[in-house]
């Protein structure tokens, strides 16, 4: 297959059936439609935005591999269109497909701010860092118009509650005023996803994300403003970006990153088919080599659900990647650490408010 056959501006190249449902969702004409103005324009730019009103918004994370206890995702589905995204499978629980549906049918959690405020006001809630994103990007393009993430940050600031942020979008710069106030009290930590220094790679793998230049500028902007920022090279895809570990670590260290982390790509559920279909169109000359190397990192399978090893992989290729990161951290980030978020201020805030009642 030739590259011209790619659906421009989208990661997934196909609709894939939902494994859990035979029903499809019809588009209605009252949904909010919005075309991204950052990243690549899509061949079919129409995206459907569906307002939802969940009963809860803060999710307990039970996986021992991801390093967070609670997450909050104001949006389900993501226009960024990263072809490898593990969150694609979660779209099936809402009745949609993990392929193009994930990028074109975005659920907006319209009552997210009210639900968060109720959670933080609860007498039973004990301050623990809550991470914005964790599943889909809280700064994806629709955030520019709706501003739900900004309002959530204002709630965290009001209640003096610690918050983490995971994003690959330069839009986070918009909220510097709130981030600086949170940072002054040790209440925020940003994890910026930068997977390559090559924008050609970025356009193929992460088609509607902020450019590499903008992400590097965002790293410099935040770190120089006193907001702690770590960088995640997530995922490392053998044969695509695995050769960039050392130069990327040097670049982000020079721009103020306090730490660099990584995961190795794994293609669970429907993502194996989506990724395989994509790479045979986007990189036909090396598709099989890349797929074989990914499988080599996961016991011979693209799918890996083993706690403890699924995020890091095993085998020679995984060991080589791990060794490169050890060298990178020692050479470029020695002595740097992620700050510990402050949980005490929220408890003091609640104690003070209760005394007023």
Secondary structure, 3 states (H helix, E strand, C coil): CCHHHCCCCCCCCCCCCCCCCCCCCCCCCCCECCCCCCCCCCCCCCCEEEEECCCCCEEECCCCCCCCCEEECCEECCCCCCCCCHHHHHHHHHCCCCCHHHHHEEEEECCHHHHHHHHHHCCCCCCCCEEECCCCCCCCCCHHHHCHHHHHHHHHHHCCCCEEEEECCHHHHHHHHHHHHHHHCCCEEEEEECCCCCHHHHHHHCCCCCCHHHHHHHHHHHHHCCCCEEEEEEEECCCCCHHHHHHHHHHHHHCCCCCEEEEECCCCCCHHHHHHHHHHHHCCCCHHHHHHHHHHCCCCCCCCCCCCCCCCCCCHHHHHHHHHHHHHHHHHCCCCCCCCCCCHHHHHHHHHHHHHC
